[in-house]
Amino acid sequence: MNTRDLEYFAALAQQRNFTLVAKKFQVTQPTITLAIKRLENQTNQQLVIRDQSHHSIALTAAGHIFANHIAVILNELAQTKQDLAAIQPTKIRFGLPPIIGINYFPQFTPALAAANLLTSITTTEGGSADLLEKLKRGDIDIALLGSIDPIDHPGITAKLLARQPFEIIAPGNSHWAAQTPIYFKDVAREPFIMLASGFVHPQAFARLAEASQTSPEIVYHTGNINLIKNMVQQGVGLGFLAQTAMHKNDNLLAITLADADQPHFNIYVAYRANQVLTPEKQRVIEILSGQRTN
């Protein structure tokens, strides 16, 4: 059966007038008459009783039954359209760790803006470990993630974009300036301000401590990178950040580590392998991956 025919009949069952129904759908009266005739042929039932002018009608017993079922069917079709629209959001839910958002992600924003994608991105900030969990649960669609190990999780596609070192952060006028590069053990007796556990930095810091057989004191944990920088500048302790977190205007000293086999901050673009990528999501991935399309 034609869906539009069902809509015509449902309106006719309410209006009981061919003229009003034709006006509602902006079609001719013969169009409504032919639709009703098709439905009667398909159901092998007389659904309406017409007067001589074909302008007003009464429903037969079969017509009343048919009208009740049609109301349910049309309502289900409308709900189905809404449900299908709901699973295809216009926004791209994007995970972005603050570390990567400082200097790394902005380099892609001109291309995203040129592709009319920047306004479609809704950003969720957090540590890479937390964002990976959100990605696996389906709470976000795409994420830039930092990791010291390869991202190898079932159902997650991850592409390596960059590899950067971790650095010891000290005040700009620190005596450490004359000693760069240094080994991790050289600063192990200093107090540290560390990023919170949802970030990958504590993992890298722990590996360096284990490899150097040291136990540095962490005096404060926070998820706020600017707070770490300010506390370091005030001499509260040293910081430990990936190179991408530092800016030339920070007035801080970023000290290179000389340790062999030290962990690196690897930046990935990641997304669920089983999700249907819209053209917009696919283009975001291509831009972040540095791919070019014709």
C-alpha positions as CSV (number, residue, x, y, z in Angstrom):
1,M,0.0,0.0,0.0
2,N,1.1,3.5,-0.7
3,T,1.9,5.5,2.4
4,R,0.4,8.7,0.9
5,D,-2.8,6.8,0.2
6,L,-3.0,5.9,3.8
7,E,-2.4,9.5,4.8
8,Y,-5.2,10.6,2.5
9,F,-7.6,8.0,4.0
10,A,-6.7,8.9,7.6
11,A,-7.5,12.6,6.9
12,L,-10.7,11.6,5.1
13,A,-11.8,9.5,8.1
14,Q,-11.4,12.7,10.2
15,Q,-12.7,15.3,7.9
16,R,-15.4,13.3,6.1
17,N,-15.0,15.7,3.2
18,F,-13.1,15.3,-0.1
19,T,-12.7,19.0,-0.7
20,L,-11.1,19.7,2.7
21,V,-8.7,16.7,2.4
22,A,-7.7,17.8,-1.2
23,K,-7.1,21.3,0.1
24,K,-5.0,20.0,3.1
25,F,-2.6,18.0,0.8
26,Q,-2.8,20.6,-2.1
27,V,-4.0,18.0,-4.6
28,T,-7.1,17.7,-6.7
29,Q,-10.3,15.9,-5.5
30,P,-9.9,13.1,-8.2
31,T,-6.5,12.4,-6.6
32,I,-8.1,11.6,-3.3
33,T,-10.9,9.6,-4.9
34,L,-8.4,7.4,-6.8
35,A,-6.4,6.8,-3.7
36,I,-9.5,5.6,-1.8
37,K,-10.4,3.4,-4.7
38,R,-6.9,1.8,-4.7
39,L,-7.2,1.1,-1.0
40,E,-10.6,-0.5,-1.4
41,N,-9.3,-2.7,-4.2
42,Q,-6.3,-3.7,-2.1
43,T,-8.4,-4.6,0.9
44,N,-11.3,-6.0,-1.1
45,Q,-13.6,-4.0,1.1
46,Q,-15.8,-1.0,0.7
47,L,-14.4,1.6,3.1
48,V,-16.5,4.6,2.5
49,I,-20.1,5.4,1.5
50,R,-20.1,8.4,-0.9
51,D,-23.0,10.8,-1.4
52,Q,-23.9,11.7,-5.0
53,S,-21.6,14.8,-5.1
54,H,-18.6,12.8,-3.8
55,H,-17.8,15.6,-1.5
56,S,-18.8,14.1,1.9
57,I,-18.6,10.5,3.0
58,A,-19.5,8.1,5.8
59,L,-17.3,5.2,6.9
60,T,-18.4,1.6,6.6
61,A,-17.8,-0.9,9.4
62,A,-14.7,-2.0,7.5
63,G,-13.7,1.7,7.1
64,H,-13.8,2.2,10.8
65,I,-11.6,-0.8,11.5
66,F,-9.2,0.3,8.7
67,A,-9.0,3.8,10.0
68,N,-8.1,2.6,13.5
69,H,-5.3,0.5,12.2
70,I,-4.0,3.2,9.8
71,A,-3.8,5.7,12.7
72,V,-1.5,3.3,14.6
73,I,0.6,2.6,11.4
74,L,1.1,6.2,10.6
75,N,2.1,7.0,14.1
76,E,4.7,4.2,14.1
77,L,6.1,5.4,10.8
78,A,6.5,9.0,12.2
79,Q,8.2,7.6,15.4
80,T,10.5,5.5,13.2
81,K,11.6,8.5,11.3
82,Q,12.4,10.4,14.5
83,D,14.3,7.4,16.0
84,L,16.4,7.0,12.8
85,A,17.1,10.8,12.8
86,A,18.2,10.6,16.4
87,I,21.0,8.0,15.8
88,Q,22.5,10.2,13.1
89,P,23.4,13.4,15.0
90,T,24.5,16.5,13.1
91,K,27.3,17.1,15.6
92,I,30.6,15.1,15.7
93,R,31.3,14.2,19.3
94,F,35.1,14.8,19.5
95,G,37.4,13.9,22.4
96,L,40.4,16.2,23.0
97,P,42.9,16.0,25.9
98,P,44.0,19.5,27.0
99,I,47.6,18.5,26.4
100,I,46.9,17.9,22.7
101,G,44.6,20.8,22.5
102,I,47.2,23.4,23.4
103,N,49.5,23.4,20.4
104,Y,48.9,20.2,18.4
105,F,45.2,20.3,17.5
106,P,45.0,24.1,16.5
107,Q,47.2,23.4,13.4
108,F,44.3,21.4,11.9
109,T,41.6,24.0,12.6
110,P,42.1,26.1,9.4
111,A,41.5,22.9,7.3
112,L,38.5,21.9,9.4
113,A,37.0,25.4,9.1
114,A,37.6,25.4,5.3
115,A,35.7,22.1,5.1
116,N,32.8,23.6,7.1
117,L,33.4,21.0,9.9
118,L,34.6,23.1,12.8
119,T,31.1,24.2,13.7
120,S,29.9,20.6,13.7
121,I,32.4,19.4,16.3
122,T,31.3,19.2,19.9
123,T,34.4,18.8,22.1
124,T,34.7,16.7,25.2
125,E,37.9,17.4,27.1
126,G,39.6,15.0,29.5
127,G,42.6,12.8,30.0
128,S,43.5,10.3,27.2
129,A,42.7,7.3,29.4
130,D,39.3,8.6,30.3
131,L,38.5,9.6,26.6
132,L,39.5,6.1,25.4
133,E,36.8,4.6,27.8
134,K,34.3,7.1,26.5
135,L,35.2,6.1,22.9
136,K,34.7,2.4,23.7
137,R,31.3,3.1,25.2
138,G,30.2,5.2,22.3
139,D,30.0,8.4,24.2
140,I,32.2,10.1,21.6
141,D,32.8,9.5,17.9
142,I,36.4,10.4,17.3
143,A,39.3,11.4,19.6
144,L,42.8,12.5,19.6
145,L,44.6,10.5,22.2
146,G,48.0,10.4,23.8
147,S,49.6,7.1,24.8
148,I,53.0,5.8,25.7
149,D,52.1,2.4,24.3
150,P,50.4,1.4,21.0
151,I,46.6,1.7,21.2
152,D,45.5,-1.8,20.6
153,H,42.0,-2.4,21.8
154,P,39.3,-4.6,20.2
155,G,36.9,-2.5,18.2
156,I,39.1,0.7,18.2
157,T,40.9,1.9,15.1
158,A,43.9,4.1,16.0
159,K,46.3,5.8,13.6
160,L,49.6,7.2,14.9
161,L,50.0,10.9,14.0
162,A,53.0,12.1,16.0
163,R,55.6,11.1,18.5
164,Q,57.0,13.6,21.0
165,P,59.3,13.5,24.1
166,F,58.3,14.2,27.7
167,E,60.2,17.0,29.3
168,I,61.0,18.2,32.9
169,I,59.5,21.7,33.4
170,A,61.4,24.2,35.6
171,P,61.1,27.9,36.3
172,G,62.6,30.0,33.6
173,N,65.5,31.3,35.8
174,S,66.2,27.8,37.2
175,H,69.8,26.6,37.8
176,W,68.8,23.5,35.7
177,A,69.2,25.6,32.6
178,A,73.0,25.0,32.6
179,Q,72.5,21.2,32.9
180,T,70.3,20.3,30.0
181,P,69.9,17.5,28.9
182,I,69.7,15.7,32.2
183,Y,68.9,12.2,33.3
184,F,65.7,11.5,35.3
185,K,67.7,10.5,38.3
186,D,69.2,13.9,38.5
187,V,65.9,15.5,39.4
188,A,64.4,12.6,41.3
189,R,64.9,14.3,44.7
190,E,62.9,17.4,43.6
191,P,59.2,17.7,44.4
192,F,56.8,17.4,41.4
193,I,53.4,18.7,40.4
194,M,51.8,16.0,38.3
195,L,48.8,15.6,36.0
196,A,45.9,13.5,37.4
197,S,45.5,9.7,36.8
198,G,43.2,10.1,33.8
199,F,46.2,11.3,31.8
200,V,49.1,9.2,30.5
201,H,51.8,11.3,32.1
202,P,51.7,9.5,35.5
203,Q,52.4,6.2,33.6
204,A,55.4,7.7,31.8
205,F,56.7,9.2,35.0
206,A,56.3,5.9,36.9
207,R,58.3,4.1,34.2
208,L,61.1,6.6,34.4
209,A,61.2,6.3,38.1
210,E,61.3,2.5,38.0
211,A,64.0,2.5,35.4
212,S,66.1,4.9,37.4
213,Q,65.3,3.1,40.7
214,T,64.1,6.4,42.2
215,S,60.9,7.5,44.1
216,P,60.3,11.2,43.4
217,E,57.8,13.0,45.7
218,I,54.6,14.2,44.0
219,V,53.3,17.1,46.1
220,Y,50.2,17.9,44.0
221,H,48.0,16.3,41.4
222,T,45.7,18.3,39.0
223,G,44.0,18.1,35.6
224,N,44.7,21.7,35.0
225,I,47.9,22.3,32.8
226,N,48.0,26.0,33.4
227,L,47.9,25.4,37.2
228,I,50.9,23.1,36.9
229,K,52.8,25.8,34.9
230,N,51.9,28.5,37.4
231,M,53.0,26.4,40.4
232,V,56.3,25.5,38.7
233,Q,56.8,29.2,38.0
234,Q,56.2,29.9,41.7
235,G,58.9,27.4,42.6
236,V,56.5,24.8,44.3
237,G,58.1,22.0,42.3
238,L,59.0,20.7,38.9
239,G,56.6,19.7,36.2
240,F,56.5,16.7,33.9
241,L,54.8,17.4,30.6
242,A,54.8,16.2,27.0
243,Q,56.5,18.6,24.6
244,T,53.3,19.5,22.9
245,A,52.0,21.1,26.2
246,M,54.7,23.8,26.2
247,H,54.5,27.2,24.5
248,K,57.3,29.6,23.7
249,N,55.6,32.3,25.8
250,D,55.3,30.2,28.9
251,N,58.5,31.7,30.4
252,L,59.4,28.2,31.7
253,L,62.4,25.9,31.1
254,A,61.7,22.7,29.2
255,I,64.5,20.3,30.0
256,T,65.3,17.4,27.6
257,L,65.8,14.0,29.2
258,A,68.8,11.9,28.2
259,D,67.6,8.6,29.5
260,A,67.8,5.7,27.0
261,D,64.6,3.9,26.0
262,Q,62.5,6.6,27.7
263,P,58.7,6.6,27.0
264,H,57.4,9.0,24.4
265,F,54.1,10.8,24.1
266,N,52.4,9.2,21.0
267,I,49.4,11.1,19.5
268,Y,46.7,9.0,17.8
269,V,43.5,9.7,16.1
270,A,41.1,7.0,17.2
271,Y,37.5,5.9,16.5
272,R,35.3,2.9,16.9
273,A,35.9,0.4,14.0
274,N,32.2,-0.7,13.8
275,Q,30.6,2.7,13.6
276,V,29.2,3.9,10.3
277,L,31.3,6.9,9.4
278,T,29.4,9.8,7.9
279,P,31.2,11.7,5.1
280,E,31.7,14.5,7.7
281,K,33.4,12.1,10.2
282,Q,35.5,10.5,7.5
283,R,36.7,14.0,6.4
284,V,37.6,14.9,10.0
285,I,39.7,11.7,10.2
286,E,41.3,12.5,6.9
287,I,42.3,16.0,7.9
288,L,43.7,14.9,11.2
289,S,45.6,12.1,9.5
290,G,47.0,14.5,6.9
291,Q,45.3,12.6,4.1
292,R,44.3,14.2,0.9
293,T,41.1,13.4,-1.1
294,N,40.3,14.2,-4.7
